[in-house]
Amino acid sequence: VKNQGEPGGGPFWVNEKRGKSLQIVESAQIDAEDKKAMDMLQSGTHFNPVDIVCSLNDLYGMRQDLLRFVDKDSAFVTRKMIEGQEALVIEWPGLWNGAMADWNTIFVEVPISTFNPVKRVTDLLRPYHQ
């Protein structure tokens, strides 16, 4: 969806040891000290609303082993609040950040109406959650 200032990741070309691939990159994965990378993040026109279509079978109808697409080197550290205390947490490759390495990826723009985020409990007060 078009970027409207919500927190989260967006579509980027990622250079990795296997080559270049389209992936969703979370803001926490970007080095805040890297001005060029932060400029790209800030100027991004779209972000990920977590609408993903994935075929579990290959073109021959055989079940795909999705674990073979995981880039195990893509873990990153984020800050989380746990019982009122800030903690550093290691996040391993999830559904898209690192687990999409080498997928045949196509990004498609969808209407903003498909995105109804809940990052904080107060987000439930937004009109589309009523």
C-alpha positions as CSV (number, residue, x, y, z in Angstrom):
1,V,0.0,0.0,0.0
2,K,1.1,3.6,-0.4
3,N,3.2,4.7,2.5
4,Q,1.2,6.9,5.0
5,G,3.7,7.0,7.8
6,E,2.8,3.7,9.6
7,P,5.7,1.8,11.2
8,G,6.9,-1.3,9.5
9,G,8.8,-2.5,6.5
10,G,8.7,-2.0,2.8
11,P,9.8,-3.5,-0.5
12,F,13.5,-3.3,-1.3
13,W,16.1,-5.0,-3.5
14,V,18.4,-6.8,-1.1
15,N,22.0,-7.8,-2.0
16,E,23.0,-11.0,-0.3
17,K,25.5,-13.8,-0.8
18,R,23.0,-15.7,-3.0
19,G,22.6,-12.6,-5.2
20,K,20.0,-9.8,-5.4
21,S,16.3,-10.4,-4.5
22,L,13.1,-8.5,-3.8
23,Q,12.3,-8.7,-0.1
24,I,10.3,-6.9,2.6
25,V,12.8,-5.1,4.9
26,E,11.8,-4.0,8.4
27,S,13.0,-0.6,9.6
28,A,14.8,-2.4,12.4
29,Q,17.0,-4.2,9.8
30,I,18.4,-0.9,8.5
31,D,21.5,0.6,10.1
32,A,20.2,3.9,11.5
33,E,23.8,5.3,11.1
34,D,23.8,4.6,7.3
35,K,22.4,7.9,5.9
36,K,21.9,6.5,2.4
37,A,19.9,3.5,3.7
38,M,17.8,5.7,6.0
39,D,17.1,8.2,3.1
40,M,15.9,5.3,1.0
41,L,13.7,4.1,3.9
42,Q,12.2,7.6,4.4
43,S,11.6,8.2,0.7
44,G,9.9,4.8,0.1
45,T,6.6,5.2,-1.5
46,H,5.1,1.9,-0.4
47,F,5.2,-0.4,2.6
48,N,4.2,-3.9,3.4
49,P,0.5,-4.4,4.5
50,V,1.2,-8.2,5.1
51,D,-1.0,-9.3,2.2
52,I,1.0,-12.3,0.9
53,V,0.0,-14.9,-1.6
54,C,2.2,-18.0,-1.6
55,S,2.0,-21.2,-3.5
56,L,2.8,-24.2,-1.3
57,N,3.2,-26.4,-4.4
58,D,5.6,-26.0,-7.3
59,L,4.4,-25.8,-10.9
60,Y,4.3,-29.6,-11.0
61,G,2.0,-29.8,-8.0
62,M,4.8,-31.0,-5.7
63,R,4.9,-29.6,-2.1
64,Q,7.6,-26.9,-1.8
65,D,10.1,-26.9,1.1
66,L,9.8,-23.3,2.1
67,L,12.6,-23.6,4.6
68,R,15.1,-23.8,1.7
69,F,14.3,-20.1,1.0
70,V,15.3,-18.9,4.5
71,D,18.5,-16.7,4.7
72,K,19.6,-17.8,8.2
73,D,22.1,-14.8,8.3
74,S,19.3,-12.2,8.2
75,A,18.6,-12.1,12.0
76,F,18.5,-8.6,13.5
77,V,18.2,-7.0,16.9
78,T,15.2,-4.9,17.9
79,R,14.1,-3.2,21.1
80,K,10.9,-4.4,22.7
81,M,9.0,-3.6,25.9
82,I,8.6,-6.8,28.0
83,E,6.6,-6.3,31.3
84,G,7.4,-2.6,31.2
85,Q,11.2,-3.1,30.7
86,E,13.0,-2.4,27.5
87,A,14.8,-5.4,26.2
88,L,17.0,-6.2,23.2
89,V,15.5,-9.1,21.2
90,I,17.0,-11.1,18.4
91,E,14.5,-11.6,15.6
92,W,15.1,-14.5,13.3
93,P,13.8,-14.6,9.7
94,G,10.0,-14.4,9.8
95,L,7.5,-14.8,7.1
96,W,9.1,-12.1,4.9
97,N,12.2,-10.6,6.5
98,G,14.8,-13.2,5.4
99,A,12.4,-16.1,4.8
100,M,11.7,-14.7,1.3
101,A,15.3,-15.0,0.1
102,D,15.2,-16.5,-3.5
103,W,11.4,-16.4,-3.8
104,N,10.0,-15.4,-7.2
105,T,8.7,-12.2,-5.7
106,I,6.3,-9.7,-7.3
107,F,5.0,-6.7,-5.4
108,V,1.5,-5.5,-6.2
109,E,-0.1,-2.3,-5.0
110,V,-3.3,-2.8,-3.1
111,P,-5.7,-0.2,-1.7
112,I,-5.1,1.3,1.7
113,S,-8.5,0.0,2.8
114,T,-6.9,-3.5,2.9
115,F,-4.5,-2.4,5.7
116,N,-5.9,-2.1,9.2
117,P,-2.9,-2.2,11.5
118,V,-2.8,-2.9,15.2
119,K,0.6,-2.1,16.6
120,R,-0.6,-0.6,19.8
121,V,-3.9,-1.2,21.8
122,T,-5.0,2.4,21.0
123,D,-5.0,1.5,17.2
124,L,-8.2,-0.4,18.0
125,L,-9.9,3.0,18.5
126,R,-9.4,3.8,14.8
127,P,-12.7,4.0,12.8
128,Y,-12.0,0.9,10.7
129,H,-11.8,-1.3,13.8
130,Q,-15.2,-0.1,15.1
